[in-house]
Amino acid sequence: MRFAWRALQGAVSSILRNKSVNFLCLGIIAFTLLVPGIFGFLSFHLDRAINRLSDHIEAIFYLRDDAGADAVEALTRRVGASLLVQEVGLTSRDQARAEFAREFPELEYILAEFAASPFPASIRARFRPDADRLVAIESFIADIRRSPLVESVQLNSDWARKIATIKRFASFAGLFLSAILLVVSAFIIFNVVKLNIFTRREEITILRLVGATDAYVRVPFLLEGLLLGSLGGALACGLLLAAVRAFPLYAGFIHQVVKGVIDFRELPPSIFWRLVATGAGIGLVSSFLSLRRFIRE
């Protein structure tokens, strides 16, 4: 226990001895780990959006502008009469315009250029959660789509496929960038520990002469890399939290567009633990490699 405490004291004193280099190293590690943190946050919410869309299948049937009121009412009753449908609703053109103005108030000036609503009327159908026969649902949608009143259909399972494609691309890009940046972070810690070894080479020589074991010499340097990586991961957590909280304030328009998919109020705690654990692992491995190569010299 006393040995572990002394090793920890030695690691902390070594970090404080070279403040400028080590603090710069912490900053680089934090910004390096921030990238996988951001992609992890996006991946978490994209997965939730995909599951939400897959569990609650909805279809929107957009109607032609020349559709008569009686015919639209009859089609709405037909859709609602299906045992697959849980809820059905009719949205008029004026209601669609009002919903758009409420969702995107900063774009309301565009609507002022149109005398009438530029949006079509639509019938929204929400299917029952226990209606897991996707083939039956698709057959029903295809049947309604053949109606002369229907111009087009939007199915949220299509959105789920699109979001899944975006998630795969984001995961690949995040993995590629994270791998490069993590290698850079490991290289920096490797060289910082090497620098500290060279700084303390006389002290190491004296310890060897008085009979210090390899473990007694190596452990403080291993703890130093572990602390640098862990503190860098913790700092990355703080930067990620600040970025997520600040994004809705400084990117209002983009936030309005993506808020249905990404909830910036929810940041899963597992991301924080992964960032700290990743930083600690990089620091420990980098220190080990640096010691293995340079301590004998």
Secondary structure by P-SEA (a helix, b strand, c coil): caaaaaaaaaaaaaaaaaaaaaaaaaaaaaaaaaaaaaaaaaaaaaaaaaaaaaabbbbbbbbcccccaaaaaaaaaaaaacccccbbbbbcaaaaaaaaaaacccaaaaaaacccccbbbbbbbbbbccccaaaaaaaaaaaaaacccccccccaaaaaaaaaaaaaaaaaaaaaaaaaaaaaaaaaaaaaaaaaaaaaaaaaaaaaaaccccccccaaaaaaaaaaaaaaaaaaaaaaaaaaaacccccaaaaaacccccccccccaaaaaaaaaaaaaaaaaaaaaaaaccccc
